[in-house]
Amino acid sequence: NAALESLFGLSSVRGTLPGALTIVGSDKLVSLEGLRGIQGLQDNTAGESLRISNNLALSSLDALSSIQGQVNGGLIVVKNDKLLSLDGLHNITGFGRTITGDSLCIE
């Protein structure tokens, strides 16, 4: 959603998501605030647990710091031009893999 500016409407979401977290093509989204209650991730049919891609203004992943432990699938972080670090993912201790065999893809 190119017009999406905020995820605060999701701030009541808590615990482990039964699938993946995917944020793609949200050009005006600067942060992921609103997702601090997410503590774990499962995966989708592509074997991804987390995909963050093509978010032109995104500059921080800090709101994901509550995600802890192993995640079932792979982590994909690509084409987020203003993202300078992966801070916020520091409590993830391991990854599964995607159907293409990737555990971690950073571009």
TADA-V188376 format. One record per residue. N is the residue number from 1. OMEGA is omega as a letter, one per 20 degrees, with the letter a starting at -180 (NA if undefined). Layout:
n: <N	N>
omega: <OMEGA	OMEGA>
//
This chain:
n: <1	2	3	4	5	6	7	8	9	10	11	12	13	14	15	16	17	18	19	20	21	22	23	24	25	26	27	28	29	30	31	32	33	34	35	36	37	38	39	40	41	42	43	44	45	46	47	48	49	50	51	52	53	54	55	56	57	58	59	60	61	62	63	64	65	66	67	68	69	70	71	72	73	74	75	76	77	78	79	80	81	82	83	84	85	86	87	88	89	90	91	92	93	94	95	96	97	98	99	100	101	102	103	104	105	106	107>
omega: <a	a	a	a	a	r	a	r	r	a	r	r	a	r	a	r	a	r	a	r	a	r	a	r	r	a	a	a	a	a	r	r	a	a	a	a	a	a	a	a	r	r	r	a	r	a	r	r	a	r	r	a	r	r	a	a	a	a	a	r	a	a	r	a	r	r	a	r	a	r	a	a	a	r	a	r	a	r	r	a	a	r	a	a	r	r	a	r	a	r	r	a	r	a	r	r	r	r	r	r	a	r	a	r	r	r	NA>
//
